[in-house]
Every structure is written in C-alpha cells, then in structure tokens.
Amino acid sequence: MKIELGITSFGDNGDIHTESGVLPAIPDHERIRNIVEEIKLADELGLDIYGLGEHHRTDYAVSDPVTILAAAAPMTNHIKLSSAVTVLSSDDPVRVYQRFATLDALSNGRAEIMAGRGSFIESFPLFGYDLNDYELLYEEKLDLLMNVNRNKFVNWQGTTRTPIEHKVVMPRAMQETLPIHIATGGTPESSVRAGALGLPITYAIIGGNPGRFKYNVEVYKASLKANGFNADDAFISTHSWGYIAETDEQAAREYFPSTKAVHDVLGKERGWGAYTEAAFMNEIHHGALYVGSPETVAQKIINTVETLGLNRFMIHLPVGSMPHDKTMNAIRLYGEQVKPIVDAYFQNK
C-alpha cells in the first residue's frame, strides 16, 4: 500500500515571527527563490508532491504558482508539481490548461491542478468578477477546464463568457489528461460535486479533529457510486498545517509564533478571538496540527491516513513567515525520518 506524502505552501511572506522576536519580511523575490530551493530539496528527499497556493495579498509572495513550479521543474526529477489551489472562479480555464500543459512539458509529465474557490476573495475585484456569481463561475469554469483537458478542439457554451466553437487549445499536456483534483475546505457540496464528476478530492483540514472528515469522505464515495464511478478507485488527499523539529518541545516552541501571527491576522478579518498557546497545544494533541518530532508527526499521519482512508497526505509548511533554514530543516526531517516510518508501516499492511 503506497501512501503519497508531500508538502503544500502558500509562500507566506510577512514579518518573520520567531521565538526570539520579530524580524522584517524578506523581499518577495527572495522568498520566491527560497520556494524553489524548498521544492528541489523535497524532490531530493523522495517526497511525492509539492503544491503551491495562489493569493493576491501583501502577506503572500505567490500569485502565479505555475511560474514558480516551472522554474523548479528542470531542477527536479520525480516530485509531482501542483497548484494548491488554482482559484478557478477568477481565472480563465483555457489559460489554466495552457499554463499547466507547459508545466507538464517542462516537468516531463509531473503537473497537476488542484482546482478550488480559495479561502480568500481578493481575486474577484482584482480581475473584475462579481461575487454574486461565486457559485456559477466555479461550476461553469470547472466544466470548461474539464472540456479543454479532454479535447484538443473545444466546443463549449455557458453563461459567464462567450461560447467556444471548435477552437484548438495548444500546447497539449504530455500526460493524456492533466490530473485535476477538487480542493475543498470541507463543504458536503464539494464532496458531492467531486464525486459526480469522478474527480479526486483534497480536503484542507486546518482545525479540529481530522476524524470529523469521515462524513465528507462517505459523501464523496456515495456520490461517486451514484454517478457510475467505482468508489474503490477514489483518490482522497488531505493537507494540514504542521512543522517538524528534533523534539516535540522544540517543534512547538519554534512553530507557535508564526502560527499565532497568521491566526491573529485572519482573526481580525473574520471575527475570531486572539490565538492562545493553550489552543495551539490542544490542536497539536487533539486537532489538525501535525507538530512535533519525526516520530510524533509520523504516527499522527498514520492515524489520519487510516481513519480517513487516504491515498495522499500533505503537510502545509511553513504557516506564516518562518526563517528559511527552519523550513528547510523541517523538510529534511520530513523526508529523511517521517517518510521512512510511514512507508514502512503501510508496506506491511
């Protein structure tokens, strides 16, 4: 039984919060080059996938994941390169396909798309979309992306853009079709949609006990079955925040400042209370933070994989702006120590 292990990142780039204090943010161009180094290291260590998110805010350095993934492609050999996510509602599906087909060529067939609506809405006014069309845009653009993925000559009609009448879309991907995963924060509707389309699904589990997503998985598999797909072939992934250091104590100590900084920024925007160390430790012990020594993190990953029946687990690293050397060390421990424990466990299943 092979479980894919990987990393997701949003390219956070605000002030750097450490246990010793706050350092000024590095320039975006430096953060972007650091991400390429992180992808290269993950590939060298045998990790299976690296997913990079799209944002259009001052606290993130990445607005175009595909360009960065393409820069990393010739430097890597095995790792799959994915968005995490492509905010499809405010993008053009034809251009999305073309960019990822180009990435597929550069990576020798390792490109993937995680298509979602994103947890932020800043791209809608930036690119001239109406939030009142939130659901319709996503549904129609996902339909068009799947059409382009299947067909070199595209015929498509919807209500959110002009029709496409037998137009060629080039270049074509090296893979017969690009893998498209539905990415969701956990709404049942997303599980139903992914199942109805027969697409793999990725759940973002960033709070609470991961076991609560068993219901979502059951809904997804029921939708697959109801729409004529084999639920036994379902491909289910999750990603959750996490960090690895030599000991549990060191990991918690180094990770708390940046995690609190992110929570407090989002809290001001969304009406949450201030993030406390008690809440942080509760998420480590009982929730969706995968923080600790390699042995601790490996065991928690194993438990989640078995509870939810996963094919892929991705750790979101870093959360907030952390020193680059700390992130690189966490990736190294993930590949050198966590992955062998998880691999050995499932090889014996």
C-alpha positions as CSV (number, residue, x, y, z in Angstrom):
1,M,0.0,0.0,0.0
2,K,1.6,3.2,-1.2
3,I,0.7,6.5,0.6
4,E,1.9,9.6,-1.1
5,L,3.5,12.2,1.2
6,G,4.0,15.8,0.2
7,I,4.1,19.5,1.1
8,T,1.9,22.4,0.4
9,S,2.8,26.1,0.8
10,F,1.2,29.5,0.2
11,G,4.6,31.3,0.0
12,D,3.8,33.3,3.2
13,N,5.9,36.5,3.3
14,G,5.1,38.8,6.1
15,D,7.2,39.8,9.1
16,I,9.1,36.7,10.4
17,H,7.9,35.7,13.8
18,T,10.4,33.6,15.9
19,E,10.7,32.6,19.5
20,S,13.3,35.4,19.8
21,G,11.2,38.1,18.4
22,V,10.0,39.6,15.1
23,L,12.2,40.1,12.1
24,P,11.3,42.2,9.0
25,A,9.9,40.4,6.0
26,I,12.3,39.5,3.2
27,P,11.7,40.8,-0.3
28,D,9.2,38.8,-2.4
29,H,11.9,37.9,-4.9
30,E,14.0,36.3,-2.2
31,R,11.0,34.3,-0.8
32,I,10.2,33.1,-4.3
33,R,13.7,31.8,-4.8
34,N,13.6,30.1,-1.4
35,I,10.4,28.3,-2.5
36,V,12.3,26.8,-5.5
37,E,15.0,25.6,-3.1
38,E,12.3,24.0,-0.9
39,I,10.8,22.2,-3.9
40,K,14.3,21.0,-5.0
41,L,15.1,19.6,-1.5
42,A,11.7,17.9,-1.3
43,D,12.4,16.1,-4.6
44,E,15.9,15.1,-3.5
45,L,14.4,13.5,-0.3
46,G,11.9,11.5,-2.3
47,L,8.7,13.3,-1.3
48,D,5.8,12.7,-3.8
49,I,4.2,16.1,-4.4
50,Y,4.7,19.8,-3.8
51,G,1.6,22.1,-4.1
52,L,1.8,25.8,-4.2
53,G,-1.1,28.2,-3.5
54,E,-2.3,31.3,-5.2
55,H,-3.0,34.6,-3.4
56,H,-3.2,38.2,-4.2
57,R,-2.4,39.8,-0.8
58,T,0.6,41.6,0.6
59,D,1.3,38.8,3.1
60,Y,1.9,36.1,0.4
61,A,4.6,36.2,-2.3
62,V,2.9,33.9,-4.8
63,S,0.2,35.0,-7.2
64,D,1.2,32.7,-10.0
65,P,2.2,29.2,-8.7
66,V,2.8,27.8,-12.2
67,T,5.7,30.1,-12.9
68,I,7.5,29.1,-9.8
69,L,6.7,25.4,-10.3
70,A,8.0,25.7,-13.9
71,A,11.3,27.2,-12.5
72,A,11.6,24.2,-10.2
73,A,10.7,21.6,-12.9
74,P,14.1,21.3,-14.6
75,M,15.8,21.1,-11.2
76,T,13.7,18.1,-10.0
77,N,13.2,14.6,-11.3
78,H,10.3,12.8,-9.6
79,I,8.1,15.1,-7.5
80,K,4.7,16.0,-8.8
81,L,4.1,19.7,-9.1
82,S,0.7,21.1,-8.3
83,S,-1.2,24.3,-7.5
84,A,-2.7,24.4,-4.0
85,V,-5.0,25.8,-5.2
86,T,-5.8,27.4,-8.6
87,V,-8.6,29.9,-7.8
88,L,-10.5,28.8,-10.8
89,S,-13.5,31.1,-10.4
90,S,-11.4,34.2,-11.2
91,D,-9.2,32.6,-13.8
92,D,-9.6,31.6,-17.5
93,P,-9.8,27.8,-17.8
94,V,-8.2,27.8,-21.2
95,R,-5.2,29.7,-19.9
96,V,-5.1,27.5,-16.8
97,Y,-4.9,24.4,-19.0
98,Q,-2.2,26.0,-21.3
99,R,0.0,27.0,-18.3
100,F,-0.2,23.6,-16.7
101,A,0.3,21.8,-20.1
102,T,3.5,23.9,-20.4
103,L,4.5,22.9,-16.9
104,D,3.8,19.3,-17.8
105,A,6.2,19.5,-20.7
106,L,8.9,21.1,-18.5
107,S,8.5,18.5,-15.8
108,N,8.2,15.5,-18.1
109,G,4.6,14.8,-17.1
110,R,4.5,15.7,-13.5
111,A,2.0,18.6,-13.5
112,E,-1.3,18.5,-11.5
113,I,-4.1,21.0,-10.9
114,M,-5.9,21.5,-7.6
115,A,-9.0,23.5,-8.6
116,G,-10.8,25.3,-5.9
117,R,-12.6,28.5,-4.9
118,G,-9.9,29.5,-2.4
119,S,-10.4,30.8,1.1
120,F,-10.0,34.4,0.2
121,I,-11.9,36.6,-2.3
122,E,-9.4,39.3,-3.2
123,S,-9.0,37.9,-6.8
124,F,-12.7,38.7,-7.6
125,P,-12.5,42.5,-7.6
126,L,-8.9,42.4,-8.9
127,F,-9.9,40.6,-12.1
128,G,-13.3,42.2,-12.4
129,Y,-15.6,39.4,-11.2
130,D,-18.8,39.8,-9.3
131,L,-19.0,37.9,-6.0
132,N,-22.7,37.4,-6.7
133,D,-21.6,34.9,-9.4
134,Y,-19.4,33.0,-7.0
135,E,-21.1,29.6,-7.4
136,L,-21.9,29.9,-11.1
137,L,-18.4,31.0,-12.1
138,Y,-16.9,28.0,-10.4
139,E,-19.3,25.5,-11.8
140,E,-19.0,26.7,-15.4
141,K,-15.2,27.2,-15.3
142,L,-14.7,23.8,-13.9
143,D,-16.8,22.4,-16.7
144,L,-14.8,24.3,-19.3
145,L,-11.5,23.2,-17.8
146,M,-12.5,19.6,-17.9
147,N,-13.7,20.0,-21.6
148,V,-10.3,21.6,-22.6
149,N,-8.5,18.8,-20.7
150,R,-10.2,16.1,-22.7
151,N,-10.4,17.8,-26.1
152,K,-7.8,19.4,-28.4
153,F,-10.7,21.1,-30.3
154,V,-13.1,22.7,-27.8
155,N,-16.8,23.3,-28.2
156,W,-18.4,24.8,-25.1
157,Q,-21.2,27.1,-24.2
158,G,-22.1,28.7,-20.8
159,T,-23.5,32.0,-19.4
160,T,-20.3,33.6,-17.9
161,R,-18.3,34.0,-21.1
162,T,-18.7,33.8,-24.9
163,P,-19.1,30.4,-26.4
164,I,-16.1,28.5,-27.8
165,E,-16.8,26.9,-31.2
166,H,-14.4,24.3,-32.4
167,K,-11.2,26.2,-31.3
168,V,-7.9,24.5,-30.9
169,V,-6.2,24.7,-27.5
170,M,-2.4,24.3,-27.5
171,P,0.0,23.1,-26.3
172,R,-1.4,19.8,-25.2
173,A,-0.2,18.2,-22.0
174,M,2.4,15.4,-22.1
175,Q,0.0,13.3,-20.0
176,E,-3.1,12.2,-21.8
177,T,-5.1,14.3,-19.5
178,L,-3.9,16.5,-16.6
179,P,-4.9,15.3,-13.2
180,I,-7.5,17.7,-11.8
181,H,-8.3,17.4,-8.1
182,I,-11.2,19.3,-6.4
183,A,-9.8,21.1,-3.4
184,T,-12.2,22.0,-0.6
185,G,-12.4,23.2,3.0
186,G,-15.0,20.5,3.7
187,T,-18.4,21.5,2.5
188,P,-20.6,18.5,1.7
189,E,-21.5,20.1,-1.6
190,S,-17.9,19.9,-2.8
191,S,-17.7,16.2,-2.0
192,V,-20.9,15.7,-4.0
193,R,-19.5,17.7,-6.9
194,A,-16.2,15.8,-7.0
195,G,-18.0,12.5,-6.8
196,A,-20.4,13.5,-9.6
197,L,-17.5,14.4,-11.8
198,G,-15.4,11.4,-10.9
199,L,-12.5,13.6,-9.8
200,P,-10.1,13.1,-7.0
201,I,-10.6,15.3,-3.9
202,T,-8.3,17.1,-1.5
203,Y,-9.6,18.3,1.9
204,A,-8.0,21.2,3.7
205,I,-8.1,20.2,7.4
206,I,-6.8,23.1,9.4
207,G,-8.7,22.8,12.6
208,G,-10.5,20.3,14.8
209,N,-10.2,16.6,14.9
210,P,-9.4,15.2,11.4
211,G,-11.7,12.3,12.1
212,R,-14.7,14.6,11.6
213,F,-14.0,14.5,7.9
214,K,-15.1,10.8,7.7
215,Y,-18.6,12.1,6.9
216,N,-17.2,14.1,4.0
217,V,-15.3,11.0,2.7
218,E,-18.5,8.9,2.9
219,V,-20.5,11.6,1.0
220,Y,-17.8,11.7,-1.7
221,K,-17.7,7.9,-2.1
222,A,-21.5,7.8,-2.2
223,S,-21.6,10.4,-4.9
224,L,-19.0,8.5,-6.9
225,K,-21.1,5.4,-6.7
226,A,-24.4,7.2,-7.5
227,N,-22.8,8.6,-10.7
228,G,-21.5,5.3,-12.0
229,F,-17.9,5.5,-10.7
230,N,-16.1,2.9,-8.7
231,A,-15.7,4.2,-5.2
232,D,-12.9,1.7,-4.6
233,D,-10.9,3.8,-7.1
234,A,-11.4,7.0,-5.2
235,F,-8.2,9.1,-4.7
236,I,-8.5,11.1,-1.4
237,S,-6.0,13.6,-0.1
238,T,-5.7,16.0,2.8
239,H,-3.4,18.8,3.8
240,S,-2.9,20.2,7.3
241,W,-0.6,22.7,9.0
242,G,2.5,21.2,10.5
243,Y,6.1,21.5,11.5
244,I,8.9,19.1,12.4
245,A,11.9,19.5,14.6
246,E,14.2,17.2,16.6
247,T,11.9,17.1,19.6
248,D,8.2,17.8,20.3
249,E,9.1,20.6,22.6
250,Q,11.4,22.3,20.1
251,A,8.8,22.0,17.3
252,A,6.1,23.6,19.4
253,R,8.4,26.3,20.6
254,E,9.6,27.3,17.1
255,Y,6.3,26.9,15.4
256,F,3.9,28.8,17.8
257,P,5.0,32.4,17.0
258,S,4.3,32.3,13.2
259,T,1.1,30.2,13.7
260,K,-0.2,32.8,16.2
261,A,0.7,35.6,13.9
262,V,-1.3,34.1,11.0
263,H,-4.3,33.3,13.2
264,D,-4.4,36.8,14.7
265,V,-4.3,38.4,11.2
266,L,-7.1,36.2,9.9
267,G,-8.9,36.7,13.2
268,K,-9.1,40.4,12.7
269,E,-10.6,39.9,9.3
270,R,-13.0,37.1,10.2
271,G,-14.0,38.0,13.8
272,W,-12.1,35.3,15.6
273,G,-10.6,35.7,19.1
274,A,-6.9,36.0,19.8
275,Y,-5.0,32.8,19.4
276,T,-3.6,31.3,22.6
277,E,-0.9,28.9,23.4
278,A,-3.5,26.6,25.1
279,A,-5.5,26.5,21.8
280,F,-2.3,25.8,19.9
281,M,-1.3,22.8,22.1
282,N,-4.8,21.5,22.0
283,E,-4.7,21.4,18.2
284,I,-1.4,19.5,18.4
285,H,-2.7,16.9,20.8
286,H,-6.3,16.6,19.6
287,G,-6.7,18.5,16.4
288,A,-5.2,19.2,13.0
289,L,-1.7,20.5,13.8
290,Y,1.0,17.9,12.8
291,V,3.7,19.4,15.0
292,G,6.5,17.5,16.8
293,S,9.4,15.2,16.4
294,P,9.6,12.9,13.3
295,E,8.2,10.0,15.3
296,T,5.3,12.1,16.7
297,V,4.3,13.5,13.3
298,A,4.7,10.2,11.5
299,Q,2.3,8.5,14.0
300,K,-0.3,11.2,13.6
301,I,-0.1,11.0,9.8
302,I,-0.5,7.2,10.0
303,N,-3.6,7.6,12.3
304,T,-5.2,10.2,9.9
305,V,-4.5,8.1,6.8
306,E,-6.1,5.0,8.4
307,T,-9.1,7.0,9.8
308,L,-10.0,8.6,6.6
309,G,-8.7,6.1,4.1
310,L,-6.3,8.5,2.4
311,N,-4.1,8.0,-0.6
312,R,-2.1,11.2,-0.1
313,F,-1.2,13.3,2.9
314,M,0.4,16.8,2.6
315,I,1.8,18.9,5.4
316,H,1.4,22.6,4.9
317,L,4.8,24.1,5.6
318,P,5.5,26.8,6.7
319,V,2.5,28.6,8.2
320,G,3.3,32.2,8.5
321,S,6.8,33.6,7.8
322,M,9.5,31.4,9.3
323,P,13.3,31.6,8.8
324,H,14.2,29.7,5.6
325,D,16.7,27.5,7.4
326,K,14.0,26.3,9.8
327,T,11.7,25.4,6.9
328,M,14.5,23.6,5.1
329,N,15.3,21.6,8.3
330,A,11.7,20.6,8.7
331,I,11.5,19.4,5.1
332,R,14.7,17.4,5.6
333,L,13.3,15.7,8.8
334,Y,10.1,15.0,6.9
335,G,11.8,13.3,4.0
336,E,14.6,11.6,6.0
337,Q,12.8,10.5,9.1
338,V,9.0,10.9,8.8
339,K,8.6,9.3,5.4
340,P,10.5,6.1,6.1
341,I,8.3,5.5,9.2
342,V,5.1,6.0,7.3
343,D,6.3,4.0,4.3
344,A,7.4,1.1,6.4
345,Y,4.1,1.0,8.3
346,F,2.0,0.8,5.1
347,Q,4.3,-1.5,3.3
348,N,3.5,-4.1,5.9
349,K,-0.3,-3.6,5.7
